Amino acid sequence: MFEAGGLFGFTGTTMASLMFFWSMYRQFVPYQIRDYLEKCFYKMFGLVSNSVHIKFTEYTEDKGLKKSQAYDLIRNYLSSKSTARAQRLKANESKNSKSLVLSLDDHEAVEDVFQGVKVVWSLSVWKSNDQADSSEKRYLTLSFHNRYREMITTIYLDHVLREGKEIGLKNRERKLYTNNSSQDYSAWREGRWSNVPFDHPATFETLAMDLEKKEGIKKDLLKFTKGKDYYRKVGKPWKRGYLLFGPPGTGKSTMISAMANFLEYDVYDLELTTVKDNSELKKLMLDTKGKSIVVIEDIDCSLDLTGQRKKKKEEDEDEEEEEKKKEAEKLLKRERGERESKVTLSGLLNAIDGLWSACSGEKIIVFTTNYLDKLDPALIRRGRMDNHIEMSYCRFEAFKVLAKNYLEIESHDLFGEIKRLVEETDMSPADVAENLMPKSDEDDADICLTRLVKSLEEEKEKAKKLAEEEKIKKAARDARRIKKKAEEEHKKKNKAEENGDVSHDNGNYIGALM
């Protein structure tokens, strides 16, 4: 019998030899021969084994051109397992991921345990014998014991795909999209949408708004993300519309960024003026993905959609001048040869709320406007724009958020004076923030707050003067309108009298003839 030391020495020598031959085999035996030998080995092994193997190719069988979604989801799932258990990993800088991705290396295997059952995932590479095609094709193989076939093929694979999808969404680099103009053919060839990484820092915590109102919006958004089954039960597409309205500088665009960061959604900024017609608009909407926010900013200015269903109103001289200005702009565009968009109100309504809107789920549509009264009621009714959010002027609760953001303070002696002024003066959060932002290293909280107080007092005085001027202008308009009406009535009266005189003369002439 071997002594203990001799036995260990023999074992060590044998393992070293096997490792040497294995490394030589991997280094010098061509891919094709190794692949053939491994297939023969697995085939022979299968005759005496109860193992089952499922193969997932990187590309579909349709000419190998389309990437397999299942393959990508499995790789996402295995990324966490590989990091903890695999001996050889591959680091990738994926353009769709916000961080470095570690995945299973080629010809490497990793074990996974699910409900007490052990399975093995292995990644293999195959090279074509065709010299014209030197590309590599990868495939993942799942191996497990036959007795667990039903559980693996039904429960485990669903678990892997579901987890892989969640990991992919969590790790992906979110995008900000804008639609390409159909007139720019070079950009159109690249696709209907161009994108850049979405990296806006706005959050609900830094948003200048009443705290209670912010919490209500956050709860509404969370309810929507969990409402897939509920929307299907009530027979509605899984989408929700938000209308943000208010004066300029009140944070409408910042609100959209905060919503996107809160939900971890992509953003599609849809510019309607570059869309050729209703058909193109539908195609653009179909090209948007789920877990996204589709934004149409300044909807009242995007196209001439708001006046198509307006009732006739009595217009004053200012409104007439505005209409003349719009007509002059349209005429100038025609002279320059600029093509006008043919998107109609009906086309927009069908794209966001018609049959086409049900083609992709988990989507939020946001309209912004500075003038709510200019929008057609059909465009903003509940069911299209479900949640109407007023972005108002800066009040004291919003000011406290800005003071904490810009000056890192929560109280100050001037807070009482500022509270009185912001409640009496209409100043946008953007203007308040500009006053609070230090302009040099010497600017401290006292200087910034004093500057804000001065600006608020000036704005209050300016608003008072504007109100007086507007009162005078209104009185002048009313006087002109009364004068114009009196002149029209006087003309009518004179005309009626002239007609009466003519009738009288005609009567005398007929009487004389008789």
Buried (B, 14 or more C-beta within 10 A) or exposed (E): EEEEEEEEEEEEEEEEEEEEEEEEEEEEEEBEEBBEEEEEEBEEEEEEEEEBEBEBBBBBEEEBEEEBEBBBBBBBBBBEBBEEEBEEBBEEEEEEBEEEBBBBBEBBBBEBEBEEBEBBBBBBBEBEEEEEEEEEBBBBBBBBBEEBEEBBBEBBBEBBBEBBBEBBBEBBBBBBBBBBBBEEEEBEEEEBBEBEEBEBEBEBEBBBBBEEBBEEBBEBBEEBBEBEEEBEEEEBBBBBBBBBBBBEBBBBBBBBBBBBBBBEBBBBBBBBEBBBEBEBBBBBBEBBBEBBBBBBBBBBBBBBBBEEEEEEEEEEEEEEEEEEEEEEEEEEEEEEEEEEBBBBBEBBBBBBBBEBBEEBBBBBBBBBBBBEEBBBEEBBEEEBBBBBBEBBBBBBBBBBBBBEBBBEBEEBEBBEBBBEBBEEBBBBBBBBBBBBBBEEEEBEBEEBBEBBBEBBEEBBEEBEEEEEEEEEEEEEEEEEEEEEEEEEEEEEEEEEEEEEEEEEEEEEEEEEEE
